[in-house]
Amino acid sequence: MQEANIEKSFCTTREAGLLLGVSVGTVQLWVESGLLQAWKTAGGHRRVLRDSVDRLLHKKPVSSALAANTAKAAGPRRLKVMVVEDDANLLRLYQTNLSRWPMGPEVTVINNAVKALLMIGRQCPDLLIADLHMPGMDGFNMLRVLRNIPEMAKTTIVVVTGLDTADLTKNGGIPADIEVLPKPIPFNRLLAIATGLVTQNSFQFPPA
């Protein structure tokens, strides 16, 4: 009886993925970033604490699955943009400017990297705009984690930062395929990037 109780206290990465609605790879990356608690067996297999899975389930947006099904049924969808920035004033500035873009994107703003990883694992944006200097997990670590999430392969990532080239190099640099833009926020360039994504893909525009 005692062994059965222990068994229920954890699950495999596959079982955790099924419960959370994400891939095994995303579960593994959430473990590495601290969003899930786990350990490895003598054979090298991960076992995820069920309590940590349950905590993430409570944080899961109720509408995410419904939104995904609705989008599939509706056909073309709107461009999804996510902004990760810890400065509340800059987040408001992003919201104000991005809401005026002609393609009418769905904009999500998040004030820290851990929350961003949680959201990204469930619903990947088409365009991710990220700061680098943030408390807790900084943008450099967030980008390293994102590079290993299969669902992020088609996401365009742009960094907007006040750090100079020396600071970027000191922290390990930024992948060559990620465009780095300086602050103050160059909204014209961001709009050009978003417009390019819309041109390349069949996104839905808001009603005129």
C-alpha positions in Angstrom: 0.0 0.0 0.0 2.8 2.4 0.8 4.5 1.8 -2.6 1.2 2.7 -4.3 1.0 6.0 -2.5 4.5 6.8 -3.5 3.7 6.0 -7.1 0.9 8.5 -7.2 3.2 11.3 -5.9 5.0 11.6 -9.3 4.6 10.9 -13.0 6.7 10.4 -16.1 7.5 13.3 -18.5 5.0 11.8 -21.0 2.3 11.7 -18.3 3.0 15.2 -17.2 2.9 16.4 -20.8 -0.5 14.7 -21.3 -1.9 16.4 -18.1 -0.5 19.8 -19.1 -1.3 19.6 -22.8 2.3 20.2 -23.9 5.1 18.1 -25.5 7.6 15.9 -23.6 10.3 18.3 -24.7 8.4 21.3 -23.2 8.0 19.4 -19.9 11.8 18.7 -19.8 12.5 22.4 -20.4 10.1 23.5 -17.8 11.9 21.1 -15.4 15.3 22.7 -16.3 13.9 26.2 -15.9 12.4 25.4 -12.5 8.7 25.6 -13.5 8.4 21.9 -12.6 10.1 19.9 -9.9 11.6 16.5 -10.8 14.5 14.1 -10.2 16.2 11.4 -12.2 16.0 7.7 -11.5 19.1 5.5 -11.4 18.3 4.6 -15.0 18.4 8.3 -16.0 14.6 8.7 -16.4 12.9 11.9 -15.2 10.1 11.7 -12.6 8.0 14.8 -12.1 6.4 15.7 -8.8 2.7 15.5 -9.3 2.2 18.5 -6.9 4.2 20.7 -9.2 2.2 19.5 -12.2 -1.0 20.3 -10.3 0.2 23.8 -9.4 0.8 24.5 -13.1 -2.6 23.1 -14.0 -4.2 25.7 -11.7 -2.3 28.4 -13.5 -3.4 27.2 -16.9 -5.7 29.7 -18.7 -9.1 28.0 -19.0 -9.7 29.5 -22.4 -6.4 28.3 -24.1 -7.7 25.0 -25.4 -11.0 26.6 -26.5 -9.1 29.3 -28.3 -6.9 26.8 -30.1 -10.0 24.8 -31.2 -11.8 27.9 -32.3 -8.8 29.1 -34.3 -8.6 25.8 -36.2 -12.3 25.9 -37.0 -12.2 29.5 -38.1 -9.3 29.0 -40.5 -7.0 32.0 -40.8 -6.1 33.6 -37.5 -4.7 36.9 -36.4 -1.0 37.5 -35.9 0.0 36.6 -32.3 2.6 38.9 -30.6 4.0 38.4 -27.2 6.1 41.1 -25.4 8.3 40.2 -22.4 9.4 43.3 -20.5 9.6 44.0 -16.7 9.1 47.8 -17.0 5.4 48.5 -16.5 5.6 51.8 -18.4 7.2 50.2 -21.4 4.6 47.4 -21.4 1.8 50.0 -21.6 3.7 51.7 -24.4 3.9 48.4 -26.3 0.2 47.8 -25.8 -0.7 51.2 -27.0 1.4 51.1 -30.1 0.9 47.5 -31.1 -2.9 47.8 -30.8 -2.7 50.4 -33.6 -0.9 48.2 -36.1 -3.0 47.7 -39.3 -3.0 43.8 -39.0 -4.7 44.0 -35.6 -2.5 41.5 -33.8 -3.4 39.6 -30.7 -1.0 41.1 -28.1 0.0 39.4 -24.9 2.3 41.3 -22.5 4.2 39.6 -19.7 6.4 41.1 -17.0 8.9 38.3 -16.4 10.6 35.5 -18.1 9.2 32.6 -16.0 5.6 33.6 -16.7 6.6 33.9 -20.4 8.0 30.4 -20.5 4.8 29.0 -18.9 2.6 30.8 -21.5 4.9 30.0 -24.5 4.9 26.3 -23.8 1.1 26.2 -24.3 0.5 28.8 -26.9 3.5 29.9 -29.1 3.4 33.5 -30.5 4.3 34.3 -34.1 6.4 37.2 -32.9 8.2 37.4 -29.6 9.6 40.7 -28.5 11.8 40.4 -25.4 13.9 42.5 -23.1 17.1 41.0 -21.7 17.7 42.7 -18.4 15.0 41.3 -16.1 14.9 40.2 -12.4 14.9 36.5 -11.6 15.5 34.6 -14.9 16.9 37.2 -17.3 16.3 37.3 -21.0 19.5 35.6 -21.9 18.5 32.4 -20.0 15.0 32.6 -21.4 16.3 32.7 -24.9 18.5 29.6 -24.2 15.5 27.7 -23.0 13.3 28.8 -25.9 16.0 27.6 -28.4 15.3 24.1 -27.3 11.5 24.2 -27.4 10.3 22.5 -30.6 7.1 24.5 -30.7 9.2 27.7 -31.0 10.9 26.7 -34.3 8.6 28.9 -36.3 8.5 31.9 -33.9 10.3 35.1 -34.9 12.2 36.4 -31.9 13.3 40.0 -31.6 15.3 41.5 -28.7 14.9 45.1 -27.7 17.5 46.1 -25.1 19.4 49.0 -23.7 22.5 46.8 -23.3 25.5 47.5 -25.6 27.5 45.0 -27.7 30.1 44.5 -24.9 27.3 43.6 -22.4 25.8 41.2 -24.9 29.1 39.5 -25.5 29.8 39.3 -21.7 26.5 37.4 -21.2 27.2 34.8 -24.0 25.8 36.8 -26.9 22.5 36.4 -28.9 21.9 33.8 -31.6 22.6 35.2 -35.1 19.1 34.7 -36.3 17.6 36.9 -33.5 17.5 40.6 -34.4 18.7 42.9 -31.7 17.2 46.4 -31.6 18.2 49.3 -29.3 16.1 51.2 -26.9 14.2 53.5 -27.1 11.8 51.0 -28.7 12.0 51.3 -32.5 8.3 50.7 -33.2 8.7 51.4 -37.0 11.2 48.5 -37.3 8.9 46.2 -35.2 6.0 47.0 -37.4 8.1 46.2 -40.5 9.0 42.8 -39.1 5.3 42.1 -38.2 4.2 43.2 -41.7 6.7 40.8 -43.2 5.3 37.9 -41.2 1.8 38.8 -42.3 2.9 39.0 -45.9 4.5 35.5 -45.7 1.6 33.8 -44.0 -2.2 33.8 -44.3 -3.2 35.7 -41.2 -6.6 37.1 -40.7 -7.2 40.9 -40.6 -9.7 42.5 -38.3 -13.0 43.7 -39.8 -12.7 47.1 -41.5 
